Amino acid sequence: MHLAEQALGCTSPNPIVGAVIVRGAEVIGEGYHAGPWRDHAEVAAIKDAIRRAKSGAEIGSDGGAEAPAARELCTGATMYVTLEPCCTYGRTPPCTSALIEACFGRVVVGAVDPTPAVNGRGLELLRAAGIQVELADGELAVRVKRQNCGLRKTIATGLPFITYKYAMTLDGRVAADSGDSRWISGPESRALVHRWRSWADAVLVGAGTLAADDPRLTARHTACERQPLRVVVSGELRLKRGSSLVRTADEGPVLAICSADVANERRAEVESWGVETVEAGRGKDGDLDPREVAEALGLRGVQTVLLEGGPRLAGAWWAAGLIDKVAAFICPRIASGRGSRNPLCGLGVSRMDDAVSLREVEIHRVGPDLLVVGYTGEAF
């Protein structure tokens, strides 16, 4: 699993995958999928095994390791791979063919690939070739599925996987009475959020957060192969040309989602700033319907979204059942105040028994802050 995560933020729309080859008690090869058009994890691990055994060994031009060398090293060996080997021709040849050709004796798989063209067929092909196949279960299977939560949810529902991130004081406030929120969390927490942005397909905020905080929403001070899609939800298209988001449109794509009743002239003006615009319908409360916004992102191939607020937008997405994961930084500050400045603004429960209990909860120390992470539902 650790190997797979070496490519976080680099593989979309492909999954992250790691593979390890073991003979006896010895690891003879390791690999991970580094991104589209690059070797899948299984082939990368086979090539690594050849490199370790024979420095400068020839690699086949078909994208797989040289067959004789692979068979010599891998016959009867075990491969551990986090995701079911693919069995179709895409940007690269099928990994099932590489494993069968290399004569592996056993393949241990973390999770089935839910892609319709695969979805268990890869395991069937390996078994038909006489390879022993084992599939993880229990907690390990859940952890492996979580690694590709975006892919799995998109395939199952057509909607992206949504993580709501926020920072709050010990007294539960995400801003002072004035609306100021910089900075509640410490520098270590903010650095971690930049890493999360680099891993996400999109970062999303509402018009209120855009006006109050003037964020850039880029991933900074971290290794980043590509910037996330920066999304602002604004029914009336209330963007300013001088905002940090617009001024940095050349640093990464910006998408504004607005209502269909916004004048064409206004949309053309915003688009002239380098910002793409997309329409979504309004809900009963007059705001943009969260599900329509999520569907629009799903149609664009967005699999993972980091929702960064504000409370009103997050409250609407929570009420719509669209938030899959919560990441809350609890920071050692007391703000006090008279106004309600909690992380979710909207209708609440009348009894604590009706409150949502997060699952697979983890608590981490990040500088002076505590980070609480949990999921709202089962793994897809």
Residue pairs with C-beta under 8 A, 6 or more apart in sequence:
1 18
1 82
1 110
1 143
1 144
1 147
2 18
3 18
3 19
3 20
3 30
3 31
3 32
3 41
3 82
4 16
4 17
4 18
4 32
4 33
4 41
4 82
4 83
4 147
5 16
5 18
5 147
6 18
6 32
6 34
7 16
7 32
7 33
7 34
7 35
8 16
8 198
8 199
9 198
9 199
9 200
9 224
9 225
9 226
10 34
10 35
10 225
11 33
11 34
11 35
11 36
12 150
12 201
12 301
12 303
12 304
13 36
13 151
13 301
13 303
14 33
14 35
14 36
15 33
15 83
15 113
15 147
15 148
15 151
16 32
16 33
16 82
16 147
16 148
17 32
17 33
17 40
17 41
17 42
17 81
17 82
17 83
18 30
18 31
18 32
18 33
18 41
18 81
18 82
19 30
19 31
19 32
19 41
19 42
19 44
19 45
19 79
19 80
19 81
19 82
20 27
20 29
20 30
20 45
20 79
20 80
20 81
21 27
21 28
21 29
21 30
21 45
21 46
21 48
21 49
21 73
21 74
21 77
21 78
21 79
21 80
22 28
22 77
22 78
22 79
22 80
23 73
23 76
23 77
23 78
28 49
28 52
28 53
28 73
28 77
29 45
29 46
29 47
29 48
29 49
29 50
29 52
29 73
30 45
30 48
31 39
31 41
31 42
31 43
31 44
31 45
31 46
31 47
31 48
32 41
32 44
33 39
33 40
33 41
33 44
34 44
35 225
36 91
37 91
37 92
38 44
38 92
39 47
39 63
39 92
40 85
40 86
40 92
40 95
41 81
41 82
41 83
42 79
42 81
42 85
42 95
42 98
42 99
43 63
43 64
43 65
43 92
43 95
43 98
45 79
45 81
46 64
46 65
46 70
46 73
46 74
46 98
46 102
47 59
47 65
49 65
49 70
49 73
49 74
50 57
50 59
50 65
50 66
50 69
50 70
50 73
51 57
53 69
53 73
54 69
57 66
57 69
58 66
58 69
59 65
59 66
60 66
60 67
62 93
63 92
63 93
64 70
64 93
64 97
64 98
64 101
65 98
65 102
67 101
67 102
70 98
70 101
70 102
71 101
71 102
71 103
73 102
74 102
74 103
74 104
75 102
75 103
75 104
75 105
76 103
76 104
76 105
77 104
77 105
77 106
78 104
78 105
78 106
78 107
78 108
79 99
79 104
79 106
79 107
79 108
80 108
80 110
81 107
81 108
81 109
81 110
82 109
82 110
82 111
82 144
82 147
83 109
83 110
83 111
83 113
83 144
83 148
84 109
84 111
84 112
84 113
84 118
84 120
84 122
84 123
85 94
85 95
85 96
85 99
85 107
85 109
85 122
85 126
86 94
86 95
86 96
86 113
86 115
86 118
86 122
87 94
87 95
87 96
87 117
87 118
87 121
87 122
87 125
88 94
88 117
88 118
94 122
95 122
96 122
96 125
96 126
99 107
99 126
99 131
100 125
100 126
100 129
100 131
104 131
105 131
105 132
106 131
106 132
106 133
106 134
107 126
107 131
107 132
107 133
107 134
108 133
108 134
108 135
108 136
109 123
109 133
109 134
109 135
109 136
110 136
110 140
110 141
110 144
111 135
111 136
111 141
111 144
111 145
111 148
112 118
112 119
112 120
112 123
112 135
113 119
113 122
114 151
114 152
114 155
114 156
114 380
115 151
115 155
116 155
123 133
123 135
126 133
127 133
135 141
136 144
142 360
142 379
145 152
145 379
145 380
146 360
146 375
146 379
149 161
149 304
149 324
149 325
149 379
149 380
150 160
150 161
150 201
150 303
150 304
151 303
152 161
152 379
152 380
153 159
153 160
153 161
153 303
153 324
153 380
154 160
154 161
154 298
154 303
155 380
156 380
157 380
158 295
158 298
158 299
159 291
159 294
159 295
159 297
159 298
159 322
160 201
160 202
160 294
160 297
160 298
160 302
160 303
160 304
160 305
161 303
161 304
161 305
161 324
161 325
162 294
162 305
162 307
162 317
162 322
162 323
162 324
162 325
163 196
163 200
163 304
163 305
163 306
163 307
163 323
163 324
163 325
163 326
163 327
164 307
164 314
164 317
164 318
164 323
164 325
164 326
164 327
164 343
165 193
165 196
165 306
165 307
165 308
165 327
165 328
165 329
166 174
166 308
166 309
166 314
166 327
166 328
166 329
166 343
167 174
167 181
167 183
167 184
167 185
167 189
167 328
167 329
167 331
167 369
168 174
168 184
168 328
168 329
168 330
168 331
168 342
168 343
169 184
169 331
169 333
169 334
169 335
170 330
170 331
170 332
170 333
170 334
171 334
171 335
171 336
172 342
172 343
173 335
173 337
173 341
173 342
174 181
174 184
174 309
174 310
174 311
174 341
174 342
174 343
175 181
175 184
175 212
175 335
175 341
176 335
176 337
176 341
177 337
177 338
177 339
177 341
179 212
181 212
181 213
182 213
183 190
184 329
184 331
184 333
185 329
185 331
185 369
186 331
186 366
186 367
186 368
186 369
187 367
188 366
188 367
188 368
188 369
189 329
189 331
189 366
189 367
189 369
189 371
191 221
191 222
192 366
192 371
194 219
194 220
194 221
194 222
195 219
195 222
196 306
196 327
197 203
197 217
197 218
197 219
197 228
197 306
198 219
198 222
198 223
198 224
198 225
198 227
198 228
199 304
200 228
200 304
200 305
200 306
201 228
201 229
201 301
201 302
201 303
201 304
201 305
202 228
202 229
202 230
202 231
202 255
202 297
202 302
202 304
202 305
202 306
203 217
203 228
203 229
203 230
203 231
203 305
203 306
203 308
204 231
204 232
204 233
204 297
204 305
204 306
204 307
204 308
205 215
205 217
205 231
205 232
205 233
205 307
205 308
205 309
205 310
205 313
206 232
206 233
206 234
206 309
206 310
206 312
206 313
207 232
207 233
207 234
207 235
207 236
207 238
208 310
208 312
208 313
209 215
209 308
209 309
209 310
209 313
210 232
210 234
210 238
210 239
210 243
210 245
211 238
212 310
214 243
214 244
214 245
215 244
215 245
215 308
216 230
216 244
216 245
216 248
216 251
217 228
217 230
217 245
217 308
218 227
218 228
218 230
218 248
218 251
218 252
219 227
219 228
226 252
227 251
227 252
227 253
228 252
228 306
229 252
229 253
229 254
229 255
229 300
229 302
230 245
230 252
230 253
230 254
230 255
231 254
231 255
231 256
231 257
231 297
231 305
232 239
232 245
232 254
232 255
232 256
232 257
233 257
233 280
233 288
233 293
233 313
234 256
234 257
234 258
235 258
235 259
235 262
235 282
235 286
235 287
235 288
236 258
236 259
236 262
237 256
237 258
237 259
237 262
237 266
237 267
237 270
237 277
239 245
239 246
239 256
239 270
239 273
239 275
240 246
241 273
245 254
246 254
246 273
246 274
246 275
249 273
249 274
249 275
250 274
253 276
254 274
254 275
254 276
255 275
255 276
255 277
255 278
256 270
256 275
256 276
256 277
256 278
257 277
257 278
257 279
257 280
257 288
257 293
257 296
258 267
258 277
258 278
258 279
258 280
258 288
259 279
259 280
259 281
259 282
259 288
260 279
260 280
260 281
262 277
262 279
267 277
270 277
271 277
278 296
280 288
280 289
280 292
280 293
280 296
281 288
281 289
281 292
282 288
282 289
283 289
283 290
283 316
285 316
287 316
290 316
290 317
290 319
290 320
290 322
291 320
291 322
294 305
294 317
294 322
297 305
307 313
307 314
307 317
307 323
309 343
310 345
311 341
311 342
311 343
311 344
311 345
312 345
312 346
314 323
314 343
314 344
314 345
315 344
315 345
315 346
316 346
317 323
318 344
318 346
319 346
319 347
323 376
324 375
324 376
324 377
325 373
325 374
325 375
325 376
326 358
326 372
326 373
326 374
326 375
326 376
327 371
327 372
327 373
328 343
328 371
328 372
328 373
329 366
329 369
329 370
329 371
330 369
330 370
330 371
330 372
331 368
331 369
331 370
332 368
332 369
335 341
349 355
356 376
358 374
358 375
358 376
359 374
359 375
359 376
359 377
359 378
360 374
360 375
361 372
361 373
361 374
362 372
362 373
362 374
363 370
363 371
363 372
363 373
364 370
364 371
364 373
365 371
